[in-house]
């Protein structure tokens, strides 16, 4: 097991603070006795107990939940730590106090009749300190388990959202393909070829939650080619991805529902069609992805800002990035709409 020495340092400082508190309490009950020796004895005894127990526990097989030995090994380690701390700490503290003149030469560590009280205080303090660090270890384990559970729940939710999104797109495309088979078989054939390319890229990208912005824009190109086969000259599109952003990770299949919304709610209702522009840029600490169209703009019915695709995008970003990501939608009736996605930039 790897020892976290920064954590050990924190434990040592906490132990020393606890020892000072014990010495202060003892002085409060016996104000006639000098405060200095009580502090020295408390620090020596407490730190030796801590060293034997907290460092010695790594020599034993420990529980995964707490990092502490279980059963007789754990109890024996605590008792031996308390005994060692009391005997060695008292002897060292007495020598130091005699050396500096805080105790007369030849004096015992404690006055006659005090050893029972001292032993009791040492045992209680040792058990309380050990229980405190044991509880902290268990709390850290439970916090790690909670974090793992939250991460797995987010991953499961993300997979659910992705599984809902794929059929939504496929059903729309198959419906368009079915309509073309009877009216224009050659265009239907070309559309089927584009669909195969799109599905091949989608299957490759679906194995991970994220892929590069380049892969995302390539999938968008396949999708827009499919739509262009159906809409003809009524659909124009532009994909703008700077070379320095091509390898930036983005959630797989994130932008396609926004492009689908722009076509379905913006360009298809417009007699002359229009243009869809998808772009990426960096703004300070964010990667900004923009989907804009020159369609009819938002209406009173559920549209690009409220429909299935937008809600999926919002949920996926919230699942992956929480408050660090945002989705903004704006548009004006008759002039088109724009969706802005801000994701944390990852150098």
Residue frames relative to the residue before (quaternion, step in Angstrom):
aa qw qx qy qz dx dy dz
X 1.0000 0.0000 0.0000 0.0000 0.00 0.00 0.00
X 0.3932 -0.7131 0.5329 0.2301 3.57 -0.92 0.93
X 0.3163 -0.7589 0.5441 0.1675 3.56 -0.86 1.01
X 0.2946 -0.7289 0.5952 0.1663 3.55 -0.91 0.98
X 0.2369 -0.8241 0.4986 0.1268 3.58 -0.10 1.30
X 0.5881 0.5451 -0.3862 0.4559 3.61 1.10 -0.44
X 0.6370 0.5056 -0.3242 0.4833 3.56 1.05 -0.72
X 0.6306 0.5253 -0.3362 0.4620 3.60 1.02 -0.77
X 0.6333 0.5259 -0.3323 0.4603 3.58 1.02 -0.77
X 0.6382 0.5087 -0.3264 0.4768 3.58 1.01 -0.78
X 0.6357 0.5233 -0.3258 0.4646 3.59 1.00 -0.80
X 0.6473 0.5193 -0.3220 0.4558 3.59 0.96 -0.84
X 0.6690 0.4904 -0.3037 0.4687 3.59 0.89 -0.89
X 0.6399 0.5080 -0.3257 0.4759 3.59 1.02 -0.74
X 0.6343 0.5273 -0.3273 0.4610 3.58 1.03 -0.78
X 0.6610 0.5051 -0.3095 0.4606 3.58 0.91 -0.87
X 0.6331 0.5149 -0.3316 0.4733 3.59 1.04 -0.75
X 0.6413 0.5172 -0.3160 0.4705 3.56 1.03 -0.81
X 0.6378 0.5270 -0.3253 0.4579 3.61 1.02 -0.79
X 0.6390 0.5131 -0.3231 0.4732 3.58 0.99 -0.80
X 0.6385 0.5175 -0.3296 0.4646 3.58 1.02 -0.75
X 0.6422 0.5153 -0.3245 0.4656 3.60 0.99 -0.83
X 0.6587 0.5047 -0.3131 0.4619 3.60 0.94 -0.87
X 0.6453 0.5207 -0.3203 0.4580 3.58 1.02 -0.77
X 0.6405 0.5111 -0.3234 0.4732 3.58 1.01 -0.80
X 0.6444 0.5143 -0.3237 0.4641 3.59 0.95 -0.86
X 0.6573 0.5027 -0.3094 0.4685 3.59 0.94 -0.83
X 0.6217 0.5501 -0.3425 0.4400 3.57 1.08 -0.68
X 0.6984 0.4393 -0.2704 0.4962 3.59 1.09 -0.69
X 0.7786 0.1976 -0.1167 0.5841 3.60 1.20 -0.47
X 0.0415 -0.8574 0.5127 0.0187 3.61 0.57 1.12
X 0.5959 0.5893 -0.3741 0.3971 3.60 1.15 -0.34
X 0.6481 0.5004 -0.3176 0.4781 3.58 1.19 -0.40
X 0.5634 -0.6119 0.4183 0.3650 3.65 -1.03 0.64
X 0.5074 -0.6824 0.4551 0.2641 3.55 -1.11 0.86
X 0.6064 0.6163 -0.3491 0.3614 3.60 1.01 -0.84
X 0.6922 0.4669 -0.3062 0.4573 3.63 0.70 -0.93
X 0.6170 0.5471 -0.3549 0.4404 3.58 1.01 -0.74
X 0.6479 0.5119 -0.3152 0.4678 3.59 1.00 -0.85
X 0.6661 0.5099 -0.3088 0.4483 3.59 0.89 -0.93
X 0.6709 0.4890 -0.3012 0.4691 3.59 0.86 -0.94
X 0.6653 0.5121 -0.3121 0.4446 3.58 0.89 -0.91
X 0.6739 0.4957 -0.3015 0.4575 3.60 0.92 -0.88
X 0.6682 0.4958 -0.3130 0.4579 3.60 0.88 -0.88
X 0.6836 0.4798 -0.2974 0.4626 3.58 0.83 -0.97
X 0.6967 0.5018 -0.2810 0.4288 3.58 0.84 -1.01
X 0.6961 0.4689 -0.2959 0.4562 3.59 0.86 -0.89
X 0.6316 0.5093 -0.3483 0.4694 3.62 1.04 -0.62
X 0.6164 0.5219 -0.3484 0.4756 3.60 1.01 -0.75
X 0.6550 0.5127 -0.3168 0.4558 3.58 0.91 -0.93
X 0.6693 0.5150 -0.3134 0.4343 3.60 0.84 -0.95
X 0.6757 0.4908 -0.3029 0.4592 3.59 0.90 -0.92
X 0.7369 0.4333 -0.2437 0.4581 3.58 0.84 -0.98
X 0.7615 0.4078 -0.2351 0.4456 3.59 0.62 -1.12
X 0.7027 0.4054 -0.2741 0.5164 3.60 1.05 -0.60
X 0.6652 0.5289 -0.3067 0.4286 3.56 1.01 -0.79
X 0.5798 0.6149 -0.3890 0.3666 3.61 1.10 -0.54
X 0.6084 0.5721 -0.3586 0.4171 3.59 1.16 -0.45
X 0.5953 0.5581 -0.3696 0.4444 3.60 1.23 -0.17
X 0.6926 0.4349 -0.2638 0.5116 3.60 1.29 -0.15
X 0.5700 -0.5363 0.4810 0.3951 3.55 -1.30 0.32
X 0.1483 -0.8345 0.5301 0.0252 3.54 -0.64 1.14
X 0.5775 -0.5748 0.4615 0.3510 3.53 -1.30 0.45
X 0.5008 -0.6546 0.4753 0.3079 3.57 -0.99 0.81
X 0.6430 0.5529 -0.3248 0.4188 3.58 1.10 -0.67
X 0.8260 0.2266 -0.0814 0.5096 3.59 0.93 -0.87
X 0.3839 -0.7143 0.4978 0.3077 3.60 1.11 -0.59
X 0.6223 0.5192 -0.3354 0.4804 3.59 1.28 0.28
X 0.5677 -0.5866 0.4446 0.3687 3.60 -1.15 0.58
X 0.3155 -0.7544 0.5487 0.1741 3.54 -1.13 0.68
X 0.8068 0.3353 -0.2130 0.4374 3.54 -1.35 0.21
X 0.8391 -0.1641 0.1422 0.4987 3.54 -1.14 -0.78
X 0.6060 0.5613 -0.3621 0.4319 3.61 1.07 -0.68
X 0.6772 0.4883 -0.2957 0.4643 3.57 0.93 -0.86
X 0.6723 0.4845 -0.2994 0.4730 3.58 0.91 -0.91
X 0.6611 0.5091 -0.3150 0.4522 3.58 0.96 -0.85
X 0.6283 0.5342 -0.3388 0.4529 3.58 1.03 -0.75
X 0.6623 0.4983 -0.3111 0.4651 3.60 0.93 -0.85
X 0.6819 0.4882 -0.3008 0.4541 3.58 0.85 -0.91
X 0.6647 0.4837 -0.3169 0.4730 3.59 0.96 -0.81
X 0.6197 0.5387 -0.3420 0.4570 3.58 1.09 -0.65
X 0.6569 0.5006 -0.3097 0.4711 3.57 0.98 -0.85
X 0.6665 0.4994 -0.3057 0.4614 3.59 0.92 -0.91
X 0.6664 0.4902 -0.3061 0.4711 3.59 0.93 -0.89
X 0.6541 0.5237 -0.3127 0.4473 3.55 0.95 -0.86
X 0.6669 0.4988 -0.3102 0.4586 3.57 0.93 -0.85
X 0.7246 0.4464 -0.2621 0.4550 3.60 0.73 -1.06
X 0.7327 0.4156 -0.2489 0.4780 3.59 0.71 -1.04
X 0.6615 0.5179 -0.3117 0.4438 3.57 0.95 -0.85
X 0.6513 0.5125 -0.3177 0.4606 3.59 0.97 -0.83
X 0.6645 0.5112 -0.3071 0.4504 3.58 0.95 -0.92
X 0.6820 0.4809 -0.2879 0.4698 3.60 0.89 -0.91
X 0.6593 0.5097 -0.3109 0.4571 3.57 0.96 -0.89
X 0.6418 0.5268 -0.3280 0.4506 3.60 0.98 -0.82
X 0.6528 0.5086 -0.3198 0.4614 3.59 0.93 -0.83
X 0.6602 0.5086 -0.3121 0.4561 3.57 0.97 -0.85
X 0.6686 0.5000 -0.3017 0.4604 3.57 0.95 -0.88
X 0.6409 0.5068 -0.3250 0.4762 3.60 1.02 -0.76
X 0.6401 0.5444 -0.3251 0.4338 3.58 1.00 -0.88
X 0.7528 0.3685 -0.2085 0.5040 3.59 0.95 -0.82
X 0.5567 -0.6580 0.3671 0.3498 3.58 1.27 0.17
X 0.4388 0.6949 -0.4653 0.3289 3.57 1.21 0.34
X 0.7418 0.1767 -0.1406 0.6315 3.57 1.32 -0.31
X 0.5248 -0.6321 0.4520 0.3474 3.63 -1.03 0.67
X 0.6188 -0.5582 0.4030 0.3782 3.54 -1.17 0.63
X 0.8039 0.2492 -0.2095 0.4977 3.56 -0.95 0.92
X 0.4776 0.6672 -0.4526 0.3492 3.58 1.24 -0.02
X 0.4696 -0.6488 0.5155 0.3046 3.55 -1.16 0.60
X 0.6929 -0.4829 0.3282 0.4232 3.50 -1.23 0.33
X 0.7921 0.0565 -0.0078 0.6078 3.56 1.00 -0.83
X 0.5997 -0.5728 0.4202 0.3683 3.51 -1.19 0.52
X 0.6591 -0.5078 0.3706 0.4128 3.52 -1.25 0.40
X 0.7963 0.2828 -0.2307 0.4824 3.53 -1.04 0.85
X 0.6376 0.5498 -0.3304 0.4266 3.61 1.22 -0.11
X 0.5214 0.6852 -0.4213 0.2847 3.57 1.13 -0.39
X 0.6125 0.5487 -0.3684 0.4335 3.62 1.05 -0.69
X 0.6548 0.5092 -0.3056 0.4674 3.56 0.95 -0.91
X 0.6582 0.5175 -0.3080 0.4517 3.55 0.97 -0.90
X 0.6481 0.5073 -0.3179 0.4707 3.58 0.93 -0.85
X 0.6525 0.5204 -0.3177 0.4499 3.58 0.94 -0.88
X 0.6587 0.4991 -0.3074 0.4718 3.57 0.93 -0.92
X 0.6474 0.5246 -0.3203 0.4506 3.60 0.96 -0.84
X 0.6642 0.4992 -0.3069 0.4642 3.59 0.91 -0.94
X 0.6771 0.4917 -0.3043 0.4551 3.59 0.84 -0.95
X 0.6715 0.4925 -0.2988 0.4661 3.57 0.91 -0.91
X 0.6535 0.5172 -0.3179 0.4520 3.59 0.98 -0.82
X 0.6681 0.4893 -0.2995 0.4738 3.57 0.96 -0.91
X 0.6603 0.5052 -0.3164 0.4568 3.61 0.91 -0.85
X 0.6627 0.5022 -0.3100 0.4610 3.59 0.93 -0.87
X 0.6552 0.5038 -0.3127 0.4681 3.57 0.96 -0.85
X 0.6418 0.5210 -0.3227 0.4610 3.59 0.98 -0.82
X 0.6302 0.5432 -0.3320 0.4446 3.58 1.03 -0.80
X 0.7116 0.4379 -0.2677 0.4798 3.59 0.80 -0.97
X 0.5966 0.5476 -0.3542 0.4678 3.59 1.11 -0.64
X 0.6681 0.4923 -0.2978 0.4718 3.60 0.94 -0.87
X 0.6277 0.5276 -0.3393 0.4610 3.57 1.04 -0.73
X 0.6416 0.5243 -0.3238 0.4567 3.59 0.98 -0.80
X 0.6677 0.4873 -0.3030 0.4743 3.56 0.96 -0.83
X 0.6298 0.5310 -0.3340 0.4581 3.59 1.03 -0.76
X 0.6379 0.5157 -0.3269 0.4694 3.60 1.00 -0.79
X 0.6421 0.5191 -0.3257 0.4605 3.57 0.99 -0.81
X 0.6728 0.4916 -0.2985 0.4654 3.58 0.91 -0.92
X 0.6309 0.5223 -0.3354 0.4654 3.59 1.06 -0.71
X 0.6371 0.5108 -0.3293 0.4741 3.59 1.02 -0.75
X 0.6507 0.5104 -0.3138 0.4664 3.56 0.97 -0.86
X 0.6369 0.5223 -0.3276 0.4629 3.58 1.02 -0.79
X 0.6486 0.5184 -0.3137 0.4606 3.57 0.99 -0.85
X 0.6481 0.5082 -0.3156 0.4712 3.57 1.02 -0.82
X 0.6476 0.5192 -0.3218 0.4555 3.58 0.98 -0.83
X 0.6466 0.5075 -0.3180 0.4724 3.58 0.99 -0.83
X 0.6523 0.5153 -0.3212 0.4536 3.60 0.95 -0.86
X 0.6676 0.4868 -0.3079 0.4717 3.60 0.92 -0.86
X 0.6374 0.5224 -0.3343 0.4572 3.59 1.02 -0.75
X 0.6464 0.5098 -0.3221 0.4674 3.59 1.00 -0.78
X 0.6522 0.5086 -0.3220 0.4608 3.57 0.96 -0.84
X 0.6521 0.5079 -0.3182 0.4643 3.59 0.98 -0.82
X 0.6498 0.5068 -0.3168 0.4696 3.58 1.00 -0.82
X 0.6349 0.5275 -0.3309 0.4573 3.58 1.00 -0.79
X 0.6518 0.5021 -0.3208 0.4692 3.58 0.93 -0.84
X 0.6272 0.5324 -0.3363 0.4583 3.58 1.04 -0.74
X 0.6561 0.5049 -0.3152 0.4639 3.58 0.94 -0.87
X 0.6561 0.5062 -0.3169 0.4614 3.58 0.96 -0.84
X 0.6606 0.5061 -0.3155 0.4560 3.58 0.97 -0.82
X 0.6339 0.5080 -0.3320 0.4794 3.61 1.14 -0.53
X 0.6757 0.5263 -0.2928 0.4250 3.57 1.02 -0.80
X 0.6423 0.5561 -0.3390 0.4041 3.61 0.88 -0.86
X 0.6838 0.4604 -0.3160 0.4696 3.68 0.74 -0.88
X 0.5903 0.5820 -0.3714 0.4182 3.60 1.04 -0.73
X 0.6962 0.4521 -0.2679 0.4890 3.60 0.90 -0.91
X 0.6741 0.5205 -0.3079 0.4240 3.57 0.89 -0.93
X 0.6412 0.5269 -0.3345 0.4465 3.59 0.94 -0.80
X 0.6452 0.5138 -0.3229 0.4642 3.58 0.98 -0.82
X 0.6768 0.4951 -0.2966 0.4570 3.59 0.92 -0.92
X 0.6605 0.5020 -0.3132 0.4623 3.59 0.94 -0.83
X 0.6203 0.5330 -0.3435 0.4617 3.58 1.05 -0.67
X 0.6517 0.4984 -0.3112 0.4797 3.57 1.00 -0.80
X 0.6436 0.5272 -0.3147 0.4569 3.57 0.99 -0.85
X 0.6374 0.5342 -0.3228 0.4518 3.58 0.97 -0.82
X 0.6588 0.5076 -0.3118 0.4595 3.57 1.00 -0.82
X 0.6830 0.4958 -0.2914 0.4503 3.60 1.01 -0.75
X 0.5635 0.6267 -0.3971 0.3633 3.61 1.05 -0.64
X 0.7300 0.4338 -0.2438 0.4685 3.56 0.98 -0.85
X 0.7474 0.4150 -0.2181 0.4707 3.59 1.10 -0.61
X 0.8048 0.0058 0.0386 0.5922 3.59 1.01 -0.73
X 0.1990 -0.8348 0.5008 0.1132 3.61 0.24 1.25
X 0.6430 0.5297 -0.3437 0.4335 3.62 0.98 -0.74
X 0.6567 0.4745 -0.3101 0.4974 3.58 0.95 -0.79
X 0.6127 0.5434 -0.3506 0.4543 3.58 1.05 -0.70
X 0.6329 0.5288 -0.3257 0.4622 3.60 1.07 -0.78
X 0.6703 0.4839 -0.3009 0.4754 3.57 0.90 -0.90
X 0.6325 0.5285 -0.3271 0.4622 3.56 1.06 -0.79
X 0.6384 0.5211 -0.3248 0.4641 3.56 1.03 -0.78
X 0.6221 0.5356 -0.3373 0.4608 3.61 1.03 -0.74
X 0.6594 0.4897 -0.3038 0.4828 3.59 0.95 -0.87
X 0.6393 0.5302 -0.3295 0.4489 3.56 1.02 -0.79
X 0.6275 0.5244 -0.3396 0.4647 3.60 1.02 -0.75
X 0.6435 0.5149 -0.3192 0.4679 3.58 0.97 -0.86
X 0.6621 0.5101 -0.3077 0.4547 3.56 0.95 -0.89
X 0.6798 0.4857 -0.3000 0.4604 3.59 0.88 -0.91
X 0.6150 0.5413 -0.3529 0.4519 3.59 1.04 -0.67
X 0.6741 0.4733 -0.2887 0.4880 3.57 0.96 -0.89
X 0.6446 0.5269 -0.3228 0.4502 3.58 1.01 -0.78
X 0.6460 0.5164 -0.3243 0.4592 3.58 0.96 -0.82
X 0.6494 0.5086 -0.3172 0.4679 3.58 1.01 -0.79
X 0.7237 0.4510 -0.2519 0.4575 3.59 0.93 -0.87
X 0.6130 0.5974 -0.3514 0.3793 3.59 1.15 -0.52
X 0.5646 0.6178 -0.3888 0.3851 3.58 1.23 -0.22
X 0.7526 0.2502 -0.1784 0.5824 3.59 1.25 -0.21
X 0.5566 -0.6191 0.4393 0.3376 3.57 -1.19 0.54
X 0.7894 0.1714 -0.0954 0.5817 3.58 1.14 -0.55
X 0.0086 -0.7553 0.6531 0.0542 3.53 -1.33 0.33
X 0.6952 -0.4789 0.3176 0.4318 3.58 -1.25 0.01
X 0.6224 -0.5285 0.4210 0.3951 3.54 -1.27 0.42
X 0.5937 0.5668 -0.3647 0.4396 3.61 1.09 -0.65
X 0.6643 0.4889 -0.3017 0.4782 3.59 0.93 -0.89
X 0.6388 0.5261 -0.3317 0.4530 3.60 0.99 -0.78
X 0.6835 0.4692 -0.2908 0.4776 3.60 0.92 -0.86
X 0.6101 0.5354 -0.3606 0.4594 3.62 1.07 -0.59
X 0.6530 0.4961 -0.3156 0.4773 3.57 0.99 -0.76
X 0.6177 0.5349 -0.3415 0.4644 3.58 1.08 -0.70
X 0.6298 0.5360 -0.3381 0.4492 3.58 1.01 -0.80
X 0.6407 0.5105 -0.3264 0.4716 3.59 0.98 -0.83
X 0.6662 0.5060 -0.3101 0.4516 3.57 0.91 -0.89
X 0.6815 0.4874 -0.2905 0.4622 3.58 0.90 -0.92
X 0.6018 0.5301 -0.3645 0.4732 3.58 1.11 -0.54
X 0.6115 0.5374 -0.3446 0.4675 3.58 1.07 -0.70
X 0.6899 0.4721 -0.2820 0.4708 3.55 0.91 -0.92
X 0.6285 0.5378 -0.3372 0.4495 3.58 1.06 -0.71
X 0.5950 0.5611 -0.3653 0.4447 3.58 1.12 -0.59
X 0.7125 0.4416 -0.2594 0.4796 3.57 1.05 -0.68
X 0.7683 0.3838 -0.1994 0.4718 3.58 0.90 -0.94
X 0.3296 -0.7733 0.4902 0.2304 3.58 1.20 -0.34
X 0.8350 -0.1885 0.1303 0.5003 3.61 -1.02 -0.76
X 0.5262 0.6331 -0.4204 0.3816 3.62 1.21 -0.12
X 0.7341 0.3507 -0.2185 0.5388 3.60 1.22 -0.31
X 0.0253 0.7479 -0.6621 0.0393 3.52 -0.89 1.04
X 0.0277 -0.8208 0.5705 0.0027 3.58 -1.01 0.68
X 0.1252 -0.7643 0.6291 0.0661 3.52 -1.33 0.46
X 0.1227 -0.7758 0.6173 0.0458 3.56 -0.94 0.97
X 0.0381 -0.8225 0.5655 -0.0469 3.58 -0.55 1.19
X 0.1404 0.7825 -0.5843 0.1631 3.56 -0.28 1.33
X 0.3429 -0.7451 0.5296 0.2164 3.63 -0.44 1.15
X 0.5946 -0.6042 0.3925 0.3569 3.62 -1.01 0.77
X 0.6683 0.5214 -0.3203 0.4231 3.62 0.97 -0.76
X 0.6992 0.4419 -0.2708 0.4925 3.61 1.24 -0.26
X 0.4199 0.7514 -0.4468 0.2436 3.59 1.24 -0.12
X 0.7533 0.3899 -0.2160 0.4836 3.61 1.00 -0.75
X 0.4284 0.6974 -0.4738 0.3250 3.59 1.24 0.13
X 0.4252 -0.7188 0.4810 0.2668 3.64 -0.81 0.91
X 0.0078 0.7662 -0.6423 0.0200 3.55 -1.09 0.82
X 0.5961 -0.5523 0.4175 0.4066 3.63 -1.12 0.45
X 0.5176 -0.6644 0.4457 0.3033 3.56 -0.92 0.94
X 0.8520 0.0908 -0.1042 0.5050 3.55 -1.08 0.89
X 0.2941 0.7911 -0.4882 0.2221 3.58 1.04 0.77
X 0.7660 0.4124 -0.2076 0.4473 3.58 0.84 -0.99
X 0.5494 0.6621 -0.3950 0.3219 3.59 1.08 -0.59
X 0.6628 0.4848 -0.3486 0.4519 3.68 0.86 -0.69
X 0.6204 0.5267 -0.3514 0.4628 3.60 1.12 -0.56
X 0.6382 0.4999 -0.3187 0.4912 3.57 1.05 -0.78
X 0.6320 0.5306 -0.3265 0.4609 3.58 1.01 -0.79
X 0.6430 0.5119 -0.3218 0.4702 3.57 1.00 -0.77
X 0.6391 0.5330 -0.3305 0.4452 3.58 0.96 -0.86
X 0.6775 0.4771 -0.2943 0.4761 3.57 0.98 -0.81
X 0.7142 0.4812 -0.2663 0.4330 3.54 0.81 -1.06
X 0.8004 0.3025 -0.1428 0.4975 3.59 0.85 -0.96
X 0.7402 0.4146 -0.2379 0.4728 3.58 1.18 -0.40
X 0.8032 0.3251 -0.1553 0.4744 3.58 0.69 -1.11
X 0.6506 0.5372 -0.3368 0.4179 3.60 0.90 -0.82
X 0.6900 0.4576 -0.3159 0.4634 3.67 0.89 -0.71
X 0.6288 0.5332 -0.3335 0.4573 3.60 1.22 -0.33
X 0.5158 -0.6844 0.4156 0.3046 3.57 -0.70 1.09
X 0.7709 0.3600 -0.1969 0.4872 3.58 0.82 -0.93
X 0.4877 -0.6615 0.4372 0.3653 3.59 1.24 0.02
X 0.1660 -0.7959 0.5699 0.1191 3.57 -1.05 -0.67
X 0.5619 -0.6084 0.4726 0.3013 3.51 -1.34 -0.34
X 0.1796 -0.7407 0.6383 0.1080 3.53 -1.14 0.78
X 0.0718 -0.7900 0.6088 0.0133 3.57 -0.85 1.02
X 0.0684 -0.7750 0.6283 0.0068 3.56 -0.82 1.06
X 0.0545 0.8175 -0.5663 0.0897 3.57 -0.69 1.08
X 0.1852 -0.7489 0.6256 0.1162 3.53 -1.33 0.40
X 0.1061 0.7756 -0.6171 0.0802 3.55 -1.08 0.74
X 0.4006 -0.6852 0.5469 0.2663 3.53 -1.30 0.31
X 0.0224 -0.7657 0.6428 0.0010 3.54 -1.03 0.91
X 0.8111 -0.1977 0.0741 0.5456 3.57 -0.21 1.34
X 0.8295 -0.1839 0.1457 0.5069 3.60 -0.64 -1.10
X 0.6645 0.4955 -0.3002 0.4720 3.60 1.21 0.28
X 0.3048 -0.6542 0.6526 0.2306 3.48 -1.35 0.50
X 0.1489 -0.8041 0.5736 0.0480 3.58 -0.64 1.14
X 0.0881 -0.7710 0.6305 0.0138 3.54 -0.81 1.11
X 0.0759 -0.8240 0.5612 -0.0147 3.56 -0.74 1.07
X 0.0720 -0.7523 0.6542 0.0281 3.54 -1.05 0.90
X 0.0395 0.8088 -0.5800 0.0883 3.58 -0.48 1.23
X 0.0611 -0.7910 0.6077 0.0349 3.57 -1.14 0.61
X 0.3868 -0.7032 0.5516 0.2273 3.55 -1.30 0.39
X 0.3171 0.7899 -0.4698 0.2338 3.56 1.13 0.68
X 0.7896 -0.3391 0.2421 0.4505 3.53 -1.26 -0.48
X 0.4818 -0.6749 0.4446 0.3387 3.61 1.19 -0.25
X 0.7070 -0.4656 0.3131 0.4305 3.59 -1.27 0.10
X 0.1756 -0.7632 0.6145 0.0958 3.53 -1.23 0.60
X 0.6889 -0.4759 0.3433 0.4254 3.56 -1.28 0.00
X 0.6354 0.5026 -0.3334 0.4822 3.59 1.20 -0.46
X 0.6524 -0.5048 0.3576 0.4378 3.61 -1.15 0.41
X 0.0074 0.8242 -0.5626 0.0647 3.56 -0.67 1.12
X 0.8498 -0.1747 0.1024 0.4867 3.55 -1.15 -0.62
X 0.7155 0.4583 -0.2735 0.4509 3.57 1.04 -0.60
X 0.7852 0.3343 -0.1526 0.4984 3.58 1.21 -0.39
X 0.5767 0.6551 -0.3646 0.3245 3.58 1.18 -0.36
X 0.8017 -0.3230 0.2286 0.4480 3.49 -1.44 -0.14
X 0.6941 0.5057 -0.2923 0.4207 3.56 0.77 -1.07
X 0.6787 0.4893 -0.2980 0.4595 3.58 0.86 -0.93
X 0.6467 0.5105 -0.3338 0.4580 3.59 0.93 -0.78
X 0.6345 0.5226 -0.3328 0.4620 3.59 1.05 -0.72
X 0.6414 0.5217 -0.3243 0.4596 3.57 0.97 -0.85
X 0.6487 0.5182 -0.3192 0.4569 3.60 0.92 -0.90
X 0.6879 0.4859 -0.2918 0.4534 3.58 0.86 -0.94
X 0.6561 0.5108 -0.3258 0.4500 3.59 0.95 -0.81
X 0.6656 0.4858 -0.3136 0.4719 3.60 0.91 -0.84
X 0.6402 0.5139 -0.3328 0.4639 3.60 1.00 -0.77
X 0.6532 0.5148 -0.3139 0.4581 3.59 1.03 -0.76
X 0.7293 0.4420 -0.2406 0.4636 3.58 0.95 -0.90
X 0.8453 0.1857 -0.0353 0.4998 3.58 0.83 -1.00
X 0.3821 -0.7335 0.4921 0.2714 3.63 1.18 -0.14
X 0.8228 -0.1999 0.1728 0.5031 3.57 -0.97 -0.91
X 0.5413 0.6419 -0.4009 0.3664 3.60 1.23 -0.18
X 0.7270 0.3290 -0.2172 0.5622 3.60 1.26 -0.26
X 0.0715 -0.7987 0.5968 0.0275 3.57 -1.18 0.53
X 0.1987 -0.7433 0.6280 0.1168 3.54 -1.33 0.48
X 0.0289 -0.7911 0.6108 -0.0153 3.58 -0.79 1.05
X 0.1051 -0.7849 0.6093 0.0402 3.53 -1.03 0.87
X 0.0588 0.7853 -0.6126 0.0680 3.56 -0.96 0.91
X 0.1804 0.7821 -0.5832 0.1252 3.53 -1.13 0.59
X 0.2143 -0.7573 0.6034 0.1287 3.52 -1.27 0.39
X 0.5644 -0.6312 0.4168 0.3307 3.54 -0.90 0.97
X 0.8239 0.2226 -0.1915 0.4847 3.55 -0.80 1.10
X 0.7584 0.3649 -0.2131 0.4962 3.61 1.17 -0.28
X 0.6586 -0.5241 0.3143 0.4391 3.60 1.20 0.02
X 0.3299 -0.7302 0.5695 0.1834 3.54 -1.33 -0.08
X 0.1567 -0.7776 0.6050 0.0688 3.53 -1.33 0.34
X 0.1173 -0.7673 0.6280 0.0548 3.56 -0.99 0.93
X 0.1235 -0.7924 0.5966 0.0305 3.57 -0.86 1.06
X 0.0971 -0.7748 0.6238 0.0333 3.56 -0.86 1.02
X 0.0916 -0.7817 0.6158 0.0375 3.57 -0.87 0.97
X 0.0388 -0.7898 0.6112 -0.0336 3.54 -0.69 1.20
X 0.5882 -0.5521 0.4316 0.4037 3.61 -1.13 0.47
X 0.3782 -0.7246 0.5256 0.2361 3.56 -0.84 0.96
X 0.1438 -0.7860 0.5993 0.0475 3.55 -0.92 1.00
X 0.3593 -0.7593 0.4936 0.2251 3.61 -0.30 1.22
